[in-house]
Amino acid sequence: MPSPTAAKALRQRAECTRDERHREQAGLTQAQLAERIGVGQRQVSKIENGDIDNAKVSTIRNYLEAVGGSMAIEYVIGDQRVQVA
């Protein structure tokens, strides 16, 4: 069984692979999407590769909205999940 950190990384990688597919389905290259949301192409690549530790929440939200998605933020304490945004 992977460690909690490794499991988190695997989940992020799977989620970001889906993000890449959504971008491609929207007919956008990384460079086009980057221009649309006001960041560099490298930032889009980092998001798609799960490297989001230093990304702004607004950048991730803008990325998702540009490919037709939305974002919800929740925190988890024990068995309780609370959506905050």
HELIX and SHEET records of a PDB file:
HELIX    1   1 PRO A    4  GLN A   25  1                                  22    
HELIX    2   2 GLN A   30  ILE A   37  1                                   8    
HELIX    3   3 GLN A   41  GLU A   48  1                                   8    
HELIX    4   4 VAL A   57  ALA A   66  1                                  10    
SHEET    1   A 2 GLU A  74  ILE A  77  0                                        
SHEET    2   A 2 GLN A  80  GLN A  83 -1                                        
END                                                                             
